């Protein structure tokens, strides 16, 4: 995980999401489809997909 943070592929320090700070609907606390967890999130869905494909190729 530390290496993924170094490479700027994930964020491991997500700030709290207070509803009063959002004009519209606040972001979800968790969205596995996009790669957003409660404490860790991928920088973009593209990074998540690239890592998934790489790991899939390595395990075949």
mmCIF file of the N, C-alpha and C atoms, coordinates in Angstrom:
data_MODEL
# 
_entry.id   MODEL 
# 
loop_
_atom_site.group_PDB 
_atom_site.id 
_atom_site.type_symbol 
_atom_site.label_atom_id 
_atom_site.label_alt_id 
_atom_site.label_comp_id 
_atom_site.label_asym_id 
_atom_site.label_entity_id 
_atom_site.label_seq_id 
_atom_site.pdbx_PDB_ins_code 
_atom_site.Cartn_x 
_atom_site.Cartn_y 
_atom_site.Cartn_z 
_atom_site.occupancy 
_atom_site.B_iso_or_equiv 
_atom_site.pdbx_formal_charge 
_atom_site.auth_seq_id 
_atom_site.auth_comp_id 
_atom_site.auth_asym_id 
_atom_site.auth_atom_id 
_atom_site.pdbx_PDB_model_num 
ATOM 1   N N  . UNK A 1 1  ? 0.820   -1.181  0.000   1.00 0.00 ? 1  UNK A N  1 
ATOM 2   C CA . UNK A 1 1  ? 0.000   0.000   0.000   1.00 0.00 ? 1  UNK A CA 1 
ATOM 3   C C  . UNK A 1 1  ? 0.871   1.255   0.000   1.00 0.00 ? 1  UNK A C  1 
ATOM 4   N N  . UNK A 1 2  ? 1.960   1.238   0.752   1.00 0.00 ? 2  UNK A N  1 
ATOM 5   C CA . UNK A 1 2  ? 2.839   2.412   0.794   1.00 0.00 ? 2  UNK A CA 1 
ATOM 6   C C  . UNK A 1 2  ? 3.377   2.754   -0.593  1.00 0.00 ? 2  UNK A C  1 
ATOM 7   N N  . UNK A 1 3  ? 3.698   1.718   -1.361  1.00 0.00 ? 3  UNK A N  1 
ATOM 8   C CA . UNK A 1 3  ? 4.223   1.943   -2.716  1.00 0.00 ? 3  UNK A CA 1 
ATOM 9   C C  . UNK A 1 3  ? 3.158   2.584   -3.612  1.00 0.00 ? 3  UNK A C  1 
ATOM 10  N N  . UNK A 1 4  ? 1.900   2.155   -3.483  1.00 0.00 ? 4  UNK A N  1 
ATOM 11  C CA . UNK A 1 4  ? 0.823   2.752   -4.276  1.00 0.00 ? 4  UNK A CA 1 
ATOM 12  C C  . UNK A 1 4  ? 0.622   4.223   -3.915  1.00 0.00 ? 4  UNK A C  1 
ATOM 13  N N  . UNK A 1 5  ? 0.796   4.562   -2.647  1.00 0.00 ? 5  UNK A N  1 
ATOM 14  C CA . UNK A 1 5  ? 0.698   5.966   -2.221  1.00 0.00 ? 5  UNK A CA 1 
ATOM 15  C C  . UNK A 1 5  ? 1.868   6.752   -2.814  1.00 0.00 ? 5  UNK A C  1 
ATOM 16  N N  . UNK A 1 6  ? 3.090   6.186   -2.758  1.00 0.00 ? 6  UNK A N  1 
ATOM 17  C CA . UNK A 1 6  ? 4.263   6.845   -3.334  1.00 0.00 ? 6  UNK A CA 1 
ATOM 18  C C  . UNK A 1 6  ? 4.079   7.131   -4.815  1.00 0.00 ? 6  UNK A C  1 
ATOM 19  N N  . UNK A 1 7  ? 3.475   6.183   -5.525  1.00 0.00 ? 7  UNK A N  1 
ATOM 20  C CA . UNK A 1 7  ? 3.257   6.336   -6.961  1.00 0.00 ? 7  UNK A CA 1 
ATOM 21  C C  . UNK A 1 7  ? 2.034   7.206   -7.275  1.00 0.00 ? 7  UNK A C  1 
ATOM 22  N N  . UNK A 1 8  ? 1.394   7.720   -6.226  1.00 0.00 ? 8  UNK A N  1 
ATOM 23  C CA . UNK A 1 8  ? 0.215   8.579   -6.357  1.00 0.00 ? 8  UNK A CA 1 
ATOM 24  C C  . UNK A 1 8  ? -0.945  7.870   -7.059  1.00 0.00 ? 8  UNK A C  1 
ATOM 25  N N  . UNK A 1 9  ? -1.095  6.579   -6.788  1.00 0.00 ? 9  UNK A N  1 
ATOM 26  C CA . UNK A 1 9  ? -2.194  5.814   -7.365  1.00 0.00 ? 9  UNK A CA 1 
ATOM 27  C C  . UNK A 1 9  ? -3.381  5.733   -6.413  1.00 0.00 ? 9  UNK A C  1 
ATOM 28  N N  . UNK A 1 10 ? -3.124  5.805   -5.106  1.00 0.00 ? 10 UNK A N  1 
ATOM 29  C CA . UNK A 1 10 ? -4.207  5.801   -4.131  1.00 0.00 ? 10 UNK A CA 1 
ATOM 30  C C  . UNK A 1 10 ? -4.007  6.927   -3.116  1.00 0.00 ? 10 UNK A C  1 
ATOM 31  N N  . UNK A 1 11 ? -5.086  7.252   -2.451  1.00 0.00 ? 11 UNK A N  1 
ATOM 32  C CA . UNK A 1 11 ? -5.072  8.213   -1.350  1.00 0.00 ? 11 UNK A CA 1 
ATOM 33  C C  . UNK A 1 11 ? -5.403  7.422   -0.091  1.00 0.00 ? 11 UNK A C  1 
ATOM 34  N N  . UNK A 1 12 ? -4.610  7.577   0.948   1.00 0.00 ? 12 UNK A N  1 
ATOM 35  C CA . UNK A 1 12 ? -4.909  6.837   2.177   1.00 0.00 ? 12 UNK A CA 1 
ATOM 36  C C  . UNK A 1 12 ? -5.239  7.760   3.342   1.00 0.00 ? 12 UNK A C  1 
ATOM 37  N N  . UNK A 1 13 ? -5.520  9.010   3.039   1.00 0.00 ? 13 UNK A N  1 
ATOM 38  C CA . UNK A 1 13 ? -5.882  9.977   4.081   1.00 0.00 ? 13 UNK A CA 1 
ATOM 39  C C  . UNK A 1 13 ? -7.078  10.798  3.595   1.00 0.00 ? 13 UNK A C  1 
ATOM 40  N N  . UNK A 1 14 ? -8.234  10.154  3.538   1.00 0.00 ? 14 UNK A N  1 
ATOM 41  C CA . UNK A 1 14 ? -9.441  10.816  3.050   1.00 0.00 ? 14 UNK A CA 1 
ATOM 42  C C  . UNK A 1 14 ? -10.032 11.658  4.177   1.00 0.00 ? 14 UNK A C  1 
ATOM 43  N N  . UNK A 1 15 ? -10.221 12.953  3.935   1.00 0.00 ? 15 UNK A N  1 
ATOM 44  C CA . UNK A 1 15 ? -10.808 13.800  4.986   1.00 0.00 ? 15 UNK A CA 1 
ATOM 45  C C  . UNK A 1 15 ? -12.276 13.445  5.224   1.00 0.00 ? 15 UNK A C  1 
ATOM 46  N N  . UNK A 1 16 ? -12.768 13.823  6.392   1.00 0.00 ? 16 UNK A N  1 
ATOM 47  C CA . UNK A 1 16 ? -14.174 13.565  6.696   1.00 0.00 ? 16 UNK A CA 1 
ATOM 48  C C  . UNK A 1 16 ? -15.063 14.339  5.735   1.00 0.00 ? 16 UNK A C  1 
ATOM 49  N N  . UNK A 1 17 ? -16.211 13.762  5.426   1.00 0.00 ? 17 UNK A N  1 
ATOM 50  C CA . UNK A 1 17 ? -17.132 14.376  4.461   1.00 0.00 ? 17 UNK A CA 1 
ATOM 51  C C  . UNK A 1 17 ? -18.367 14.893  5.198   1.00 0.00 ? 17 UNK A C  1 
ATOM 52  N N  . UNK A 1 18 ? -18.281 16.092  5.692   1.00 0.00 ? 18 UNK A N  1 
ATOM 53  C CA . UNK A 1 18 ? -19.410 16.695  6.403   1.00 0.00 ? 18 UNK A CA 1 
ATOM 54  C C  . UNK A 1 18 ? -20.437 17.191  5.393   1.00 0.00 ? 18 UNK A C  1 
ATOM 55  N N  . UNK A 1 19 ? -21.706 16.860  5.629   1.00 0.00 ? 19 UNK A N  1 
ATOM 56  C CA . UNK A 1 19 ? -22.771 17.229  4.694   1.00 0.00 ? 19 UNK A CA 1 
ATOM 57  C C  . UNK A 1 19 ? -22.888 18.741  4.496   1.00 0.00 ? 19 UNK A C  1 
ATOM 58  N N  . UNK A 1 20 ? -22.642 19.524  5.513   1.00 0.00 ? 20 UNK A N  1 
ATOM 59  C CA . UNK A 1 20 ? -22.816 20.964  5.385   1.00 0.00 ? 20 UNK A CA 1 
ATOM 60  C C  . UNK A 1 20 ? -21.774 21.608  4.459   1.00 0.00 ? 20 UNK A C  1 
ATOM 61  N N  . UNK A 1 21 ? -20.716 20.891  4.096   1.00 0.00 ? 21 UNK A N  1 
ATOM 62  C CA . UNK A 1 21 ? -19.692 21.421  3.207   1.00 0.00 ? 21 UNK A CA 1 
ATOM 63  C C  . UNK A 1 21 ? -20.032 21.244  1.724   1.00 0.00 ? 21 UNK A C  1 
ATOM 64  N N  . UNK A 1 22 ? -21.105 20.526  1.427   1.00 0.00 ? 22 UNK A N  1 
ATOM 65  C CA . UNK A 1 22 ? -21.450 20.220  0.038   1.00 0.00 ? 22 UNK A CA 1 
ATOM 66  C C  . UNK A 1 22 ? -22.682 20.984  -0.402  1.00 0.00 ? 22 UNK A C  1 
ATOM 67  N N  . UNK A 1 23 ? -22.626 21.575  -1.586  1.00 0.00 ? 23 UNK A N  1 
ATOM 68  C CA . UNK A 1 23 ? -23.770 22.295  -2.131  1.00 0.00 ? 23 UNK A CA 1 
ATOM 69  C C  . UNK A 1 23 ? -24.859 21.319  -2.536  1.00 0.00 ? 23 UNK A C  1 
ATOM 70  N N  . UNK A 1 24 ? -24.475 20.252  -3.179  1.00 0.00 ? 24 UNK A N  1 
ATOM 71  C CA . UNK A 1 24 ? -25.411 19.240  -3.651  1.00 0.00 ? 24 UNK A CA 1 
ATOM 72  C C  . UNK A 1 24 ? -25.324 18.024  -2.734  1.00 0.00 ? 24 UNK A C  1 
ATOM 73  N N  . UNK A 1 25 ? -25.402 16.882  -3.275  1.00 0.00 ? 25 UNK A N  1 
ATOM 74  C CA . UNK A 1 25 ? -25.343 15.633  -2.518  1.00 0.00 ? 25 UNK A CA 1 
ATOM 75  C C  . UNK A 1 25 ? -23.893 15.315  -2.146  1.00 0.00 ? 25 UNK A C  1 
ATOM 76  N N  . UNK A 1 26 ? -23.616 14.990  -0.884  1.00 0.00 ? 26 UNK A N  1 
ATOM 77  C CA . UNK A 1 26 ? -22.236 14.654  -0.500  1.00 0.00 ? 26 UNK A CA 1 
ATOM 78  C C  . UNK A 1 26 ? -21.796 13.348  -1.168  1.00 0.00 ? 26 UNK A C  1 
ATOM 79  N N  . UNK A 1 27 ? -20.491 13.182  -1.374  1.00 0.00 ? 27 UNK A N  1 
ATOM 80  C CA . UNK A 1 27 ? -20.014 11.953  -1.999  1.00 0.00 ? 27 UNK A CA 1 
ATOM 81  C C  . UNK A 1 27 ? -20.308 10.747  -1.116  1.00 0.00 ? 27 UNK A C  1 
ATOM 82  N N  . UNK A 1 28 ? -20.406 9.572   -1.718  1.00 0.00 ? 28 UNK A N  1 
ATOM 83  C CA . UNK A 1 28 ? -20.691 8.375   -0.921  1.00 0.00 ? 28 UNK A CA 1 
ATOM 84  C C  . UNK A 1 28 ? -19.537 8.043   0.018   1.00 0.00 ? 28 UNK A C  1 
ATOM 85  N N  . UNK A 1 29 ? -19.856 7.454   1.141   1.00 0.00 ? 29 UNK A N  1 
ATOM 86  C CA . UNK A 1 29 ? -18.821 7.020   2.069   1.00 0.00 ? 29 UNK A CA 1 
ATOM 87  C C  . UNK A 1 29 ? -18.042 5.837   1.525   1.00 0.00 ? 29 UNK A C  1 
ATOM 88  N N  . UNK A 1 30 ? -18.671 5.109   0.602   1.00 0.00 ? 30 UNK A N  1 
ATOM 89  C CA . UNK A 1 30 ? -18.034 3.922   0.045   1.00 0.00 ? 30 UNK A CA 1 
ATOM 90  C C  . UNK A 1 30 ? -18.680 3.621   -1.305  1.00 0.00 ? 30 UNK A C  1 
ATOM 91  N N  . UNK A 1 31 ? -17.860 3.350   -2.317  1.00 0.00 ? 31 UNK A N  1 
ATOM 92  C CA . UNK A 1 31 ? -18.359 2.979   -3.637  1.00 0.00 ? 31 UNK A CA 1 
ATOM 93  C C  . UNK A 1 31 ? -17.351 2.031   -4.280  1.00 0.00 ? 31 UNK A C  1 
ATOM 94  N N  . UNK A 1 32 ? -17.526 0.713   -4.084  1.00 0.00 ? 32 UNK A N  1 
ATOM 95  C CA . UNK A 1 32 ? -16.567 -0.251  -4.616  1.00 0.00 ? 32 UNK A CA 1 
ATOM 96  C C  . UNK A 1 32 ? -16.415 -0.194  -6.139  1.00 0.00 ? 32 UNK A C  1 
ATOM 97  N N  . UNK A 1 33 ? -17.474 0.157   -6.840  1.00 0.00 ? 33 UNK A N  1 
ATOM 98  C CA . UNK A 1 33 ? -17.404 0.221   -8.296  1.00 0.00 ? 33 UNK A CA 1 
ATOM 99  C C  . UNK A 1 33 ? -16.386 1.273   -8.753  1.00 0.00 ? 33 UNK A C  1 
ATOM 100 N N  . UNK A 1 34 ? -16.342 2.397   -8.067  1.00 0.00 ? 34 UNK A N  1 
ATOM 101 C CA . UNK A 1 34 ? -15.378 3.453   -8.388  1.00 0.00 ? 34 UNK A CA 1 
ATOM 102 C C  . UNK A 1 34 ? -14.048 3.285   -7.664  1.00 0.00 ? 34 UNK A C  1 
ATOM 103 N N  . UNK A 1 35 ? -14.002 2.400   -6.682  1.00 0.00 ? 35 UNK A N  1 
ATOM 104 C CA . UNK A 1 35 ? -12.763 2.207   -5.926  1.00 0.00 ? 35 UNK A CA 1 
ATOM 105 C C  . UNK A 1 35 ? -12.614 3.172   -4.774  1.00 0.00 ? 35 UNK A C  1 
ATOM 106 N N  . UNK A 1 36 ? -13.749 3.542   -4.175  1.00 0.00 ? 36 UNK A N  1 
ATOM 107 C CA . UNK A 1 36 ? -13.742 4.454   -3.033  1.00 0.00 ? 36 UNK A CA 1 
ATOM 108 C C  . UNK A 1 36 ? -14.130 3.676   -1.787  1.00 0.00 ? 36 UNK A C  1 
ATOM 109 N N  . UNK A 1 37 ? -13.240 3.667   -0.811  1.00 0.00 ? 37 UNK A N  1 
ATOM 110 C CA . UNK A 1 37 ? -13.529 3.024   0.465   1.00 0.00 ? 37 UNK A CA 1 
ATOM 111 C C  . UNK A 1 37 ? -13.685 4.078   1.536   1.00 0.00 ? 37 UNK A C  1 
ATOM 112 N N  . UNK A 1 38 ? -13.882 3.650   2.747   1.00 0.00 ? 38 UNK A N  1 
ATOM 113 C CA . UNK A 1 38 ? -14.050 4.609   3.840   1.00 0.00 ? 38 UNK A CA 1 
ATOM 114 C C  . UNK A 1 38 ? -12.744 5.336   4.148   1.00 0.00 ? 38 UNK A C  1 
ATOM 115 N N  . UNK A 1 39 ? -11.600 4.635   4.037   1.00 0.00 ? 39 UNK A N  1 
ATOM 116 C CA . UNK A 1 39 ? -10.315 5.221   4.405   1.00 0.00 ? 39 UNK A CA 1 
ATOM 117 C C  . UNK A 1 39 ? -9.321  5.335   3.250   1.00 0.00 ? 39 UNK A C  1 
ATOM 118 N N  . UNK A 1 40 ? -9.570  4.621   2.154   1.00 0.00 ? 40 UNK A N  1 
ATOM 119 C CA . UNK A 1 40 ? -8.640  4.593   1.022   1.00 0.00 ? 40 UNK A CA 1 
ATOM 120 C C  . UNK A 1 40 ? -9.433  4.710   -0.273  1.00 0.00 ? 40 UNK A C  1 
ATOM 121 N N  . UNK A 1 41 ? -8.877  5.430   -1.254  1.00 0.00 ? 41 UNK A N  1 
ATOM 122 C CA . UNK A 1 41 ? -9.531  5.549   -2.565  1.00 0.00 ? 41 UNK A CA 1 
ATOM 123 C C  . UNK A 1 41 ? -8.473  5.588   -3.655  1.00 0.00 ? 41 UNK A C  1 
ATOM 124 N N  . UNK A 1 42 ? -8.831  5.036   -4.800  1.00 0.00 ? 42 UNK A N  1 
ATOM 125 C CA . UNK A 1 42 ? -7.974  5.156   -5.974  1.00 0.00 ? 42 UNK A CA 1 
ATOM 126 C C  . UNK A 1 42 ? -8.031  6.595   -6.448  1.00 0.00 ? 42 UNK A C  1 
ATOM 127 N N  . UNK A 1 43 ? -6.927  7.105   -7.017  1.00 0.00 ? 43 UNK A N  1 
ATOM 128 C CA . UNK A 1 43 ? -6.916  8.470   -7.550  1.00 0.00 ? 43 UNK A CA 1 
ATOM 129 C C  . UNK A 1 43 ? -7.921  8.608   -8.690  1.00 0.00 ? 43 UNK A C  1 
ATOM 130 N N  . UNK A 1 44 ? -8.069  7.568   -9.487  1.00 0.00 ? 44 UNK A N  1 
ATOM 131 C CA . UNK A 1 44 ? -9.073  7.573   -10.555 1.00 0.00 ? 44 UNK A CA 1 
ATOM 132 C C  . UNK A 1 44 ? -9.487  6.131   -10.837 1.00 0.00 ? 44 UNK A C  1 
ATOM 133 N N  . UNK A 1 45 ? -10.677 5.931   -11.396 1.00 0.00 ? 45 UNK A N  1 
ATOM 134 C CA . UNK A 1 45 ? -11.092 4.567   -11.750 1.00 0.00 ? 45 UNK A CA 1 
ATOM 135 C C  . UNK A 1 45 ? -10.129 3.905   -12.737 1.00 0.00 ? 45 UNK A C  1 
ATOM 136 N N  . UNK A 1 46 ? -9.436  4.703   -13.539 1.00 0.00 ? 46 UNK A N  1 
ATOM 137 C CA . UNK A 1 46 ? -8.470  4.163   -14.494 1.00 0.00 ? 46 UNK A CA 1 
ATOM 138 C C  . UNK A 1 46 ? -7.334  3.432   -13.770 1.00 0.00 ? 46 UNK A C  1 
ATOM 139 N N  . UNK A 1 47 ? -6.836  4.008   -12.673 1.00 0.00 ? 47 UNK A N  1 
ATOM 140 C CA . UNK A 1 47 ? -5.783  3.355   -11.897 1.00 0.00 ? 47 UNK A CA 1 
ATOM 141 C C  . UNK A 1 47 ? -6.272  2.023   -11.335 1.00 0.00 ? 47 UNK A C  1 
ATOM 142 N N  . UNK A 1 48 ? -7.486  2.013   -10.829 1.00 0.00 ? 48 UNK A N  1 
ATOM 143 C CA . UNK A 1 48 ? -8.065  0.781   -10.275 1.00 0.00 ? 48 UNK A CA 1 
ATOM 144 C C  . UNK A 1 48 ? -8.154  -0.296  -11.346 1.00 0.00 ? 48 UNK A C  1 
ATOM 145 N N  . UNK A 1 49 ? -8.641  0.064   -12.518 1.00 0.00 ? 49 UNK A N  1 
ATOM 146 C CA . UNK A 1 49 ? -8.798  -0.899  -13.611 1.00 0.00 ? 49 UNK A CA 1 
ATOM 147 C C  . UNK A 1 49 ? -7.444  -1.404  -14.102 1.00 0.00 ? 49 UNK A C  1 
ATOM 148 N N  . UNK A 1 50 ? -6.467  -0.518  -14.209 1.00 0.00 ? 50 UNK A N  1 
ATOM 149 C CA . UNK A 1 50 ? -5.131  -0.930  -14.650 1.00 0.00 ? 50 UNK A CA 1 
ATOM 150 C C  . UNK A 1 50 ? -4.523  -1.924  -13.668 1.00 0.00 ? 50 UNK A C  1 
ATOM 151 N N  . UNK A 1 51 ? -4.670  -1.670  -12.383 1.00 0.00 ? 51 UNK A N  1 
ATOM 152 C CA . UNK A 1 51 ? -4.125  -2.587  -11.369 1.00 0.00 ? 51 UNK A CA 1 
ATOM 153 C C  . UNK A 1 51 ? -4.862  -3.918  -11.398 1.00 0.00 ? 51 UNK A C  1 
ATOM 154 N N  . UNK A 1 52 ? -6.175  -3.894  -11.586 1.00 0.00 ? 52 UNK A N  1 
ATOM 155 C CA . UNK A 1 52 ? -6.959  -5.124  -11.650 1.00 0.00 ? 52 UNK A CA 1 
ATOM 156 C C  . UNK A 1 52 ? -6.496  -5.988  -12.819 1.00 0.00 ? 52 UNK A C  1 
ATOM 157 N N  . UNK A 1 53 ? -6.311  -5.370  -13.977 1.00 0.00 ? 53 UNK A N  1 
ATOM 158 C CA . UNK A 1 53 ? -5.876  -6.112  -15.163 1.00 0.00 ? 53 UNK A CA 1 
ATOM 159 C C  . UNK A 1 53 ? -4.469  -6.669  -14.989 1.00 0.00 ? 53 UNK A C  1 
ATOM 160 N N  . UNK A 1 54 ? -3.587  -5.872  -14.423 1.00 0.00 ? 54 UNK A N  1 
ATOM 161 C CA . UNK A 1 54 ? -2.215  -6.324  -14.196 1.00 0.00 ? 54 UNK A CA 1 
ATOM 162 C C  . UNK A 1 54 ? -2.182  -7.520  -13.265 1.00 0.00 ? 54 UNK A C  1 
ATOM 163 N N  . UNK A 1 55 ? -2.916  -7.442  -12.159 1.00 0.00 ? 55 UNK A N  1 
ATOM 164 C CA . UNK A 1 55 ? -2.935  -8.554  -11.214 1.00 0.00 ? 55 UNK A CA 1 
ATOM 165 C C  . UNK A 1 55 ? -3.571  -9.795  -11.843 1.00 0.00 ? 55 UNK A C  1 
ATOM 166 N N  . UNK A 1 56 ? -4.586  -9.616  -12.672 1.00 0.00 ? 56 UNK A N  1 
ATOM 167 C CA . UNK A 1 56 ? -5.217  -10.730 -13.335 1.00 0.00 ? 56 UNK A CA 1 
ATOM 168 C C  . UNK A 1 56 ? -4.233  -11.443 -14.268 1.00 0.00 ? 56 UNK A C  1 
ATOM 169 N N  . UNK A 1 57 ? -3.463  -10.659 -15.035 1.00 0.00 ? 57 UNK A N  1 
ATOM 170 C CA . UNK A 1 57 ? -2.453  -11.231 -15.932 1.00 0.00 ? 57 UNK A CA 1 
ATOM 171 C C  . UNK A 1 57 ? -1.357  -11.968 -15.175 1.00 0.00 ? 57 UNK A C  1 
ATOM 172 N N  . UNK A 1 58 ? -0.951  -11.418 -14.048 1.00 0.00 ? 58 UNK A N  1 
ATOM 173 C CA . UNK A 1 58 ? 0.116   -12.036 -13.263 1.00 0.00 ? 58 UNK A CA 1 
ATOM 174 C C  . UNK A 1 58 ? -0.312  -13.351 -12.616 1.00 0.00 ? 58 UNK A C  1 
ATOM 175 N N  . UNK A 1 59 ? -1.596  -13.489 -12.322 1.00 0.00 ? 59 UNK A N  1 
ATOM 176 C CA . UNK A 1 59 ? -2.076  -14.693 -11.642 1.00 0.00 ? 59 UNK A CA 1 
ATOM 177 C C  . UNK A 1 59 ? -2.495  -15.785 -12.614 1.00 0.00 ? 59 UNK A C  1 
ATOM 178 N N  . UNK A 1 60 ? -2.459  -15.512 -13.908 1.00 0.00 ? 60 UNK A N  1 
ATOM 179 C CA . UNK A 1 60 ? -2.853  -16.538 -14.887 1.00 0.00 ? 60 UNK A CA 1 
ATOM 180 C C  . UNK A 1 60 ? -1.704  -17.437 -15.237 1.00 0.00 ? 60 UNK A C  1 
# 
